[in-house]
Amino acid sequence: MSDKIIAVLGATGAQGGGLARAILSDADGPFQLRALTRNPTSDAAQALAAAGAEVVQTDLDDADSLRRAFDGAHGVFAVTNFWEHFSPEKEIEQAGHIVNAAKGAGVEHLIWSTLEDTRLQVPLDDDRMPTLQGRYKVPHFDGKGEANPLFEKAGIPTTYFYAAFYWDNLIHFGMGPQRGDDGTLRLVLPMADAKLPGIGAEDIGKCAYGIFKGGDEWIGRTVGVAGEHLSGSEMAEALTHALGERVEYAPVSPDTYRSFGFPGSDDLGNMFQHHTEFEDEVRRLRSVETSRALNPELRDFSAWLAENASRIPLK
């Protein structure tokens, strides 16, 4: 058995879970999986253990647990979850814990799952979109982006890994088609005619696995992944075909989306506005070609829907 351990944070979550399964499914591959989770007794964690993973209890807020979890690891996949607490400051603090633990353990390759700091393009005094939590434009992006320099300053051999919009949000995040009073399903996005890079969460993990297999050639690089870039109307057309029921694209303004009032609606409204106004930059970073080179099994939206459309809740 290989002695190259990959320690995967969030191993029972979306990105980390995809990577964990990619490692386990490659029986002849060069890596062992160390699955890091806050709850090693959960069904998901126990399933990984049954499949051959070493499961280790780890808490991003507990620096000591991270140091223990990274000990002896060749690589680390590092991801934080803004939606657990809605705090960019906590994400930045957790990133600091990750950096210190990785440096102390002598990790040879770390993938940092990050996102753009949108304030580099939309400064806080730019009133085209509201400032949130006092000093952010898109909090769940900006905290991760602000943490990026921590890895470089510490000399951690890092790949900066940018995911696209999860198509799985249509299942789990309440962003799927909504049925109106007239019975019509509508996909509501504040994207006008812009194209949105998207990807299945499982494919994010497989792309990350491709980076670990590529090794040194990816260290120090910024890599964005996507399965396809689609407009709202193109997504609605694919959904119509997959669901067997007409889905209309219903574009709204970012202000309207921000006013919907669900937790994070202001953050997501700003994110979609950023993606629309800086469409070229957002899409350029997230290359379908690079993603397919890393993950030859990469799915486009229609292929993802073929496997997952039945899981999208419709009322």
N, C-alpha and C positions, 0 to 999 in steps of 0.2 A: 504494500500500500504506500502511496506517495506520502512524503512528509510535508508537502506544501499545503498548509492549512489556510483556507479563506474564511475569515470571521465576518459573518454577515449580520449587520444590525437590521432590525425590523424583519427578521427571517420569517415571521408569520404574517407579514403585511403584503402590500401590493408589489412594490419594486423588489424588496428583499426576498419575498416569497418566490417570485419568478426566478431570481438568481439562485436561490437555494435549490429549487427543483431542477434547474439547468445543470448545476453541479452534480446532483444526485443521479440524474438521468444519464450522465456521461461516465459510465462505469469504468471505462479505460482511460479516463482523463487524468490530468496531472494534479488534481486538487482533492483535498478532503474538505467537507463542510463542517464548520463550527457555527451552529445556528444560535444567534443571540436574541433573547427575548425576555421581557419582564416576567412572563408567566410560563415557565417551562412545563406546567401541568395542563396547559390548555390542550384542546383536541388537536389544534393545528401543530403545536409544538410536539406533541406525542406522535403525530403522524410523521413528522420529520425524523424523530428518533427511531421510529420503526423502520424507516427507509434507510437508516444507516448514518444519520447525522449525530454529531456530538452537540447536545443542547445545553446551553449555559445561560443561567439567569444573569441578566445585565440590565442596568437602568442608566439611561443617558444622563440623568441628574446625579448619579453616584459615580464620581470619578474613580474611586477605588475599584468598583465592579468593572469598569471599562479597562483599567490597567490589567486586571486579572484575565479578562476575556481576550485581550489582544496578545497576551504572553505566548510566544512561540508561533504566532501567525505570520505567514508569508505576506498575505494580503488582507485588506479590510475593505468591505463595502459599507460606506457611511451614509446614512440617510436619517433625517429628522422629520417629525410629523407636526407641522404647524397646527393642523386642525384638531389636535388633542387639547390645545391650550390657547390658541389664537395669539401667541406672544412671540414676536420676532426677537425680543431680548432673550427669551429662554432659548430659542434656537441658536442664537449667537453664543450664549453661554455653553450650550451642549456641544457646539462645534469646537469650542476651546477645550472642553474635556476630551473630545475625540483626538484633537491634535496632540495634547499632552500625553495621552495614553499611547498613541501610535509612535510618537517620538521615543518614549520610554521603552517601548517594546521592540524598537528597531524594525518596524514594518517596512517591507521592501516595495510595496505597491498599494496605494490607497485610492479608491474611487470615491470621490465626494459628489454626492447627488445634490446639485445646486440649481439655482435659477438666476435670471438676470436681476441686478439691482436697477430697478426701473428709474430710480432717481438720477441716474447718470444721463437719462434722456428726458425725463420730466422732473426738473428740480422742484423742491418743495414750494417755491414761490410762484410756480407755474399753475395758474388757476384753471387750466383746461380740465383738470380732474381734482377732486377734493383730496386734501392731505388727511391721512387716517392715523389714529393713535399718536398724534402729535408730530411724528417725524417720518412717516412712510407714505408712499403712494400705493404700492401693492404689497402689503405687509408679508404675505406668505412667499413672495419673491424676494423682497428687499433684504430681509434678515439673512437668508441664505447667501445672497450675493455679497452682503457686507462681510460675511465670514470668510469669503474666499481667500483674502490675503493672509489669514492666519496660517494656512497650510504652507504657502510659499515661504513666509517668514521663518517658519519652524524647520524648513528644509525637508518636509515630508514628500516623498516621491508620489505625486498626486496626478490623477486624471480628473479633470473637471467635467462632470457628466450632467448634461441638461436634457431632461425628459420633455416630452410634449404633453398636450392635453390628453388625459386618460379617457379612452372611450368607455372604460369601466365606470366612469362618472354617470353614464346614462343608466347604470344599474343601481349603484350604491349611493349616489350623491343627490338624487332627486332631479337630475338635469335631463332626463329623458323626455320624450314627447308628452305633452299635457293635453288632456281632452277638454275642449271648450264646451260652453253651454249648448252649442249646436251639434255636439257629438264628434267634431273634427279633431283629429290629433294634430298638434302644432309643436314644432321644435322652436323654442324661444331662445334666441341668442342676440346679443348686441354687437353683431359683427358686420352689419351691412353686407357688402359683397366680398369682403376680404376672405381669404382662405386661412383656415386654422390647421396648423400641424397637429396631428393626433396619432395615438398609438395604443395598442393593448398593453395593459400592465405586465402581462406575462412576457411580452416581447421586450419590454424594458430590461427585465432581468436577463433574458438571453443575450441582449446586446452587451450588457455589463460583463457577462461571462466571456463573450468574444474579446473584450478588452483585456481581461485577466489572461486569457490564453495568448493574446498578442504580446503581453509582457512589456518590456522596456520601450518598445516603439511608441507606446501610448502615454508614457510618463511625461508630465509637463504639458500635455495637450488638452485642449477644450474640445469635447465631443458632444454634439446634440443628436438626438435620435427621434425618428418619426416613422410611422408606417405609411402615411399618406397625408397630403395637404388638400383639404376640401373646404369649399364654401358651405354656408348653411343650407343653401338650396341643394347642393350635391349630397350633403349628408341626409337631408330629408328624402331625396329620391332613393338613396340606398336603403333607408329605413322603410320606405313604402314597399319596396321589393321584398325586403326580409320579413316584414311583419304581415304582409298580405293585406294591408289597410293603408289608405292614403294618409301620408304625413305631409303637412304644409310647413314650409319655413316661415316663421313669423319674426322678422327682425324688429328689434326695439332699440331705443336709444340707450346709451350707457346710463343716463340719469334715470330712466324708467327701470332698468335692471337693478340699479342701486337701491331703488325705492321698494323693491319686493319684500324686504324686511326679514328674510330668513338669515340665520347666522352666517356671516361672511358675504352677504349679497353686495355690500359696498366694496369689499376687497375684490370680489370676482368681477363686478362691474368695471372697476378700474383696470383689472387684468385684461378683460376683453377689449377695453378701449385702447390700452397700450398695444395689444396685439394687432388691432386694426390700424392705428396710426403709424406703427412701426412694423408693418407687415413684412416688408422686404427683409429687415434685419432678423426678425423672429424666425422667418422661414429659412433664411440662409444658414442660420446656426443649426437647424434641425434637418439634417440631410437624410433623405430616404435611401440614397445610394450607399452612404457610409453605413447606415443601419443594416442594410441588406448584406453588406460585406461582413459585418460583425455577426449577423444572425441570418443565415441563409433561409431560415424558416419564417422570416418576417411576413406578417399578414397585412394586407390592406384592409380598409374598412369593411368592404363586402365580405371578405373572408372571416374577419372577426365577427361580423353579424351572423354569418352562417353557423357559428359555434355558440353565440351568446344572445341572439335576439330574443329567444324565449325567456331569458332571465330579466329582460327590461320590464319593469312594472308598468302596466297600463290600467287605467281606471275608466 
